[in-house]
Amino acid sequence: MDSSEEDRVFERAAELFALLSTPVRLRIVHDLMGGERTVSQLIESVGASQPNLSQHLATLYRSGLLSRRRDGVHMLYRIAGDRLAALTQWLEAQGAMRADGSDHKEKP
């Protein structure tokens, strides 16, 4: 990989980290790991107001991290593609650690 390709990889990683730099967006991704959710379901589980949640969903959708489909009056969101695969695996591992009571800290 030459320097310009490597630079682009780091730029894309920084863009992804910026998109996911808020706890609300990380909660959205975490909830969508379980499959499609409606906006109402996400409001309940994420704990954000509808306008705030809609703003975050729109940002994640425009970035290509989420996809959506309409089902009657409901809009359903899901994780799009595999750009978030490593993050979702990490979030699952963190959730499993909390669920089984193990320590959150990494061991050297």
Order of alpha helices (4+ residues) and beta strands (2+ residues): alpha-alpha-beta-alpha-alpha-beta-beta-alpha
